[in-house]
Amino acid sequence: MSRQLDVYRLALELARRVRQVLPAIQRFDRDLASQLRKATTSVPLNIAEGMRRTGRDRGHLLGVALGSAAEVQAVLDVSIAMGLFDPGSGAELEPTIDRICAMLYRLRGNVV
């Protein structure tokens, strides 16, 4: 069911693209890299779980996925502010994250 959703496929694409910046972050801050990895994987995992639930459970899990997507953006922002990797790499991810957030917001609004 979740594999058919554009937002799920986009979240998987985000995970692939974040993996490219992880080594640069991990070189300087393992904890921040770990947090980025966990937040990034949380997005598609919570979408998949949420789409197998109904009512408030579904809305809650989609909200968690939305929060995780926002956390991915925040970790990238912090990493750039700390000079851990090239700002251009993070900027390329921002439109994808924004789109995921918008799609999750709409999807969640249809449930709750």
DRENKE-585684 format. One line per 4 residues: number of its first residue (from 1); their letters; for each residue x, y, z of N, C-alpha, C. Coordinates in nm, 2 decimals. Layout:
BEGIN
NUM) a) X:Y:Z:X:Y:Z:X:Y:Z; ...
! end
This chain:
BEGIN
1) msrq) 0.08:-0.12:0.00:0.00:0.00:0.00:0.09:0.13:0.00; 0.18:0.13:0.09:0.27:0.25:0.10:0.36:0.27:-0.02; 0.40:0.16:-0.09:0.48:0.16:-0.20:0.42:0.24:-0.32; 0.29:0.25:-0.32:0.22:0.32:-0.43:0.21:0.47:-0.40
5) ldvy) 0.25:0.51:-0.28:0.24:0.66:-0.25:0.37:0.73:-0.30; 0.34:0.84:-0.37:0.45:0.92:-0.42:0.54:0.97:-0.30; 0.48:1.00:-0.19:0.55:1.05:-0.07:0.65:0.94:-0.02; 0.60:0.82:-0.02:0.69:0.71:0.03:0.81:0.69:-0.07
9) rlal) 0.79:0.70:-0.20:0.90:0.68:-0.29:0.99:0.80:-0.28; 0.94:0.92:-0.26:1.02:1.04:-0.24:1.10:1.03:-0.11; 1.05:0.97:-0.01:1.12:0.95:0.12:1.23:0.85:0.10; 1.21:0.75:0.02:1.32:0.66:-0.01:1.43:0.73:-0.09
13) elar) 1.39:0.81:-0.18:1.49:0.89:-0.26:1.57:0.98:-0.17; 1.50:1.04:-0.07:1.57:1.13:0.02:1.68:1.05:0.10; 1.64:0.93:0.14:1.73:0.84:0.21:1.86:0.81:0.13; 1.84:0.78:0.00:1.95:0.76:-0.09:2.04:0.88:-0.10
17) rvrq) 1.98:1.00:-0.11:2.06:1.12:-0.13:2.13:1.16:0.00; 2.06:1.14:0.11:2.12:1.18:0.24:2.25:1.10:0.26; 2.24:0.97:0.22:2.36:0.88:0.24:2.49:0.94:0.18; 2.47:1.02:0.08:2.59:1.09:0.01:2.66:1.19:0.10
21) vlpa) 2.58:1.26:0.19:2.64:1.36:0.27:2.68:1.30:0.41; 2.63:1.19:0.44:2.66:1.13:0.57:2.81:1.12:0.60; 2.89:1.07:0.51:3.04:1.05:0.55:3.10:1.18:0.59; 3.07:1.29:0.52:3.13:1.42:0.56:3.09:1.46:0.70
25) iqrf) 2.96:1.44:0.73:2.92:1.48:0.87:2.98:1.38:0.97; 2.98:1.25:0.94:3.03:1.15:1.04:3.18:1.17:1.07; 3.25:1.22:0.97:3.40:1.25:0.99:3.42:1.34:1.11; 3.33:1.44:1.13:3.35:1.54:1.23:3.26:1.52:1.35
29) drdl) 3.14:1.46:1.33:3.04:1.45:1.44:2.96:1.32:1.42; 3.00:1.21:1.48:2.93:1.09:1.47:2.79:1.09:1.52; 2.77:1.16:1.63:2.63:1.17:1.69:2.54:1.24:1.60; 2.58:1.35:1.54:2.49:1.42:1.44:2.46:1.33:1.32
33) asql) 2.56:1.26:1.27:2.54:1.17:1.16:2.44:1.06:1.19; 2.46:1.01:1.31:2.36:0.90:1.36:2.22:0.96:1.37; 2.21:1.08:1.42:2.07:1.14:1.43:2.01:1.16:1.29; 2.10:1.21:1.20:2.05:1.23:1.06:2.01:1.10:1.00
37) rkat) 2.08:0.99:1.02:2.05:0.86:0.97:1.92:0.81:1.02; 1.90:0.82:1.15:1.78:0.78:1.22:1.66:0.86:1.17; 1.67:0.99:1.17:1.56:1.07:1.12:1.52:1.04:0.98; 1.62:1.02:0.90:1.59:1.00:0.75:1.52:0.86:0.74
41) tsvp) 1.56:0.76:0.81:1.50:0.63:0.79:1.36:0.63:0.86; 1.34:0.72:0.96:1.21:0.72:1.02:1.10:0.77:0.93; 1.13:0.85:0.83:1.03:0.91:0.74:0.96:0.79:0.67; 1.02:0.71:0.58:0.95:0.61:0.51:0.90:0.50:0.61
45) lnia) 0.97:0.47:0.71:0.92:0.37:0.81:0.79:0.40:0.87; 0.77:0.53:0.91:0.65:0.57:0.97:0.54:0.59:0.87; 0.57:0.63:0.75:0.47:0.63:0.64:0.41:0.49:0.62; 0.50:0.39:0.61:0.46:0.26:0.58:0.37:0.20:0.69
49) egmr) 0.42:0.23:0.82:0.34:0.18:0.93:0.21:0.25:0.94; 0.21:0.38:0.92:0.09:0.46:0.93:-0.02:0.42:0.83; 0.03:0.38:0.71:-0.07:0.35:0.60:-0.13:0.21:0.63; -0.08:0.14:0.72:-0.14:0.01:0.76:-0.23:0.03:0.88
53) rtgr) -0.24:0.15:0.93:-0.33:0.18:1.05:-0.45:0.26:1.00; -0.54:0.28:1.10:-0.66:0.36:1.06:-0.68:0.47:1.17; -0.76:0.57:1.13:-0.80:0.68:1.22:-0.68:0.75:1.28; -0.69:0.77:1.41:-0.59:0.85:1.49:-0.45:0.79:1.48
57) drgh) -0.45:0.66:1.48:-0.31:0.59:1.47:-0.24:0.63:1.34; -0.32:0.63:1.23:-0.26:0.66:1.10:-0.21:0.81:1.11; -0.30:0.90:1.15:-0.27:1.04:1.16:-0.14:1.06:1.25; -0.14:0.99:1.36:-0.02:1.00:1.45:0.11:0.96:1.38
61) llgv) 0.11:0.85:1.32:0.23:0.80:1.25:0.27:0.89:1.14; 0.18:0.94:1.06:0.21:1.03:0.95:0.27:1.16:1.01; 0.22:1.20:1.13:0.27:1.32:1.20:0.41:1.30:1.25; 0.44:1.17:1.29:0.58:1.14:1.33:0.67:1.15:1.21
65) algs) 0.62:1.10:1.09:0.70:1.10:0.97:0.73:1.25:0.93; 0.63:1.33:0.95:0.64:1.48:0.92:0.75:1.54:1.01; 0.74:1.51:1.14:0.84:1.56:1.23:0.98:1.51:1.20; 0.99:1.39:1.16:1.12:1.33:1.12:1.18:1.40:1.00
69) aaev) 1.09:1.43:0.90:1.14:1.51:0.78:1.19:1.65:0.82; 1.12:1.71:0.91:1.16:1.84:0.96:1.30:1.83:1.04; 1.31:1.72:1.11:1.44:1.69:1.18:1.55:1.67:1.09; 1.53:1.61:0.97:1.63:1.59:0.87:1.68:1.73:0.83
73) qavl) 1.59:1.82:0.80:1.62:1.95:0.75:1.70:2.02:0.86; 1.66:2.01:0.98:1.73:2.08:1.09:1.87:2.03:1.11; 1.89:1.90:1.10:2.02:1.84:1.12:2.11:1.89:1.00; 2.06:1.89:0.88:2.14:1.94:0.77:2.17:2.09:0.79
77) dvsi) 2.08:2.17:0.84:2.10:2.31:0.87:2.21:2.33:0.97; 2.21:2.25:1.08:2.31:2.26:1.18:2.45:2.21:1.13; 2.45:2.11:1.05:2.57:2.06:0.99:2.64:2.17:0.90; 2.55:2.23:0.82:2.61:2.34:0.74:2.66:2.46:0.82
81) amgl) 2.58:2.49:0.92:2.62:2.60:1.01:2.75:2.57:1.08; 2.78:2.45:1.11:2.90:2.41:1.18:3.01:2.39:1.08; 2.98:2.40:0.95:3.09:2.39:0.84:3.13:2.24:0.82; 3.04:2.15:0.85:3.07:2.01:0.83:3.07:1.96:0.69
85) fdpg) 3.00:2.02:0.60:3.00:1.99:0.46:2.95:2.10:0.38; 2.97:2.09:0.25:2.94:2.20:0.15:2.79:2.23:0.16; 2.76:2.36:0.18:2.62:2.41:0.18:2.54:2.37:0.05; 2.61:2.36:-0.06:2.54:2.32:-0.18:2.47:2.19:-0.18
89) sgae) 2.54:2.09:-0.11:2.49:1.96:-0.10:2.36:1.96:-0.02; 2.35:2.03:0.09:2.23:2.04:0.17:2.12:2.11:0.10; 2.16:2.22:0.03:2.06:2.30:-0.04:1.99:2.22:-0.15; 2.06:2.12:-0.21:1.99:2.04:-0.31:1.88:1.95:-0.25
93) lept) 1.90:1.92:-0.12:1.80:1.83:-0.05:1.67:1.91:0.00; 1.69:2.04:0.01:1.58:2.12:0.07:1.45:2.11:0.00; 1.45:2.12:-0.14:1.32:2.11:-0.21:1.25:1.97:-0.19; 1.33:1.87:-0.18:1.28:1.73:-0.16:1.21:1.72:-0.03
97) idri) 1.28:1.77:0.07:1.23:1.77:0.21:1.10:1.85:0.22; 1.10:1.97:0.16:0.98:2.06:0.16:0.87:1.99:0.09; 0.89:1.92:-0.02:0.79:1.85:-0.09:0.73:1.73:0.00; 0.82:1.66:0.06:0.78:1.55:0.15:0.69:1.60:0.26
101) caml) 0.73:1.71:0.32:0.65:1.77:0.43:0.51:1.82:0.38; 0.51:1.88:0.27:0.38:1.92:0.21:0.29:1.81:0.18; 0.35:1.70:0.13:0.27:1.58:0.09:0.22:1.51:0.22; 0.30:1.50:0.32:0.26:1.44:0.45:0.15:1.53:0.52
105) yrlr) 0.17:1.66:0.51:0.07:1.75:0.58:-0.07:1.72:0.51; -0.07:1.72:0.38:-0.20:1.70:0.31:-0.25:1.56:0.34; -0.17:1.46:0.34:-0.21:1.32:0.36:-0.26:1.31:0.50; -0.19:1.37:0.60:-0.24:1.36:0.74:-0.37:1.43:0.76
109) gnvv) -0.39:1.55:0.69:-0.51:1.62:0.69:-0.63:1.55:0.64; -0.61:1.46:0.55:-0.72:1.37:0.50:-0.76:1.26:0.59; -0.67:1.24:0.69:-0.70:1.13:0.79:-0.76:1.18:0.91; -0.71:1.28:0.97:-0.75:1.33:1.10:-0.88:1.41:1.09
! end
